[in-house]
Amino acid sequence: MPSANVEDSRQISALLAGHPEIPDEVQEALARHTDPATAAPALRHSPRLPVDLLVESAQNGPEILRKAVASRPSLRESVISALCDHAEASAIGILLGREDLTLNATHKAKLCRRSDIIASLGLELAAQDALSPDGLMGQFLYLPAPLKKQAIAAAEMTSLVKQAQTPGGTMPKRPETNRLRLQEALVKEALLQNRRRFATLLGQGLGLSRSSCDLLLQQDQAEGLTIALKALGLPEFPTTTILIRMLGEETPLQDLRGLLRMHRTLSHGAAEALVAQWILHDQGNQKPSLRHSSQYQEAGTRKPAHKKTFAKRGTDVRKKSAS
């Protein structure tokens, strides 16, 4: 094997990998071969490979090896777990499509935290009841279109439950001064089409990471931006201005009307519930870092930033009312 060329190694692997009497040292040598096309058949078919080798292949790839491991007749939970952590959609799709294998709750939770998998295989995960209501809301920005309606429905239900548990709701009776200033600043930056500054202000108001705020300004995230503006309490007219200035060049008029219709029908509580889950998703996928969580302040003021996002305001209001 060490002296065989790549073409011969691949042919040897194809012929021997599934043979029932292949010596253990030979099948392991094939599975550890530096050429992925040689190693893949052994990883797929050889019956007595060490579990550590399968886990290592699932962790390190490349994807051709992960697909081979995912296709093996039987898999230990540790191997499945490594695939759920590291494999791309092609290998995960093999796992989800197997009728002889059922992912447990831990495996499903791992997949539901991965936005790349949600974007590619969200419908397949939903078919296996892998997406919880919180998971749907947290992954809203990555969901296929059919699942976004389910996420909004889950958010409305969450809002109704919260209102039932908190009589009078959590919305302030009058808009806060800082929030009004933030709304005005957002409209101003939208009119200037200053996307960088707009994203910064959006992060300050919502407590979202910069990467999520940048994502909200992408052309295919118009629904997410509309929800974010609703969560910040922006009325319909300034929301219309922002959507037209930030997304209007490439968004058909019919789509803009649909976004404004969603803005009218979506409750403020549901919008807050969705963004609260986006914040949790950010926290679960990023290392601790400086976050854009300070409230907007007018230019020239040097007051200490109050780290209070909209998700905490309901608690503050309840404390005030209790006192």
Helices and strands as residue ranges (DSSP letters): H 6-16, H 24-31, H 36-45, H 51-60, H 63-70, H 77-86, H 89-97, H 105-112, H 115-127, H 133-138, G 140-142, H 145-165, H 177-192, H 195-206, H 210-216, G 219-221, H 222-231, H 236-247, G 248-250, H 253-265, H 268-285, H 310-322
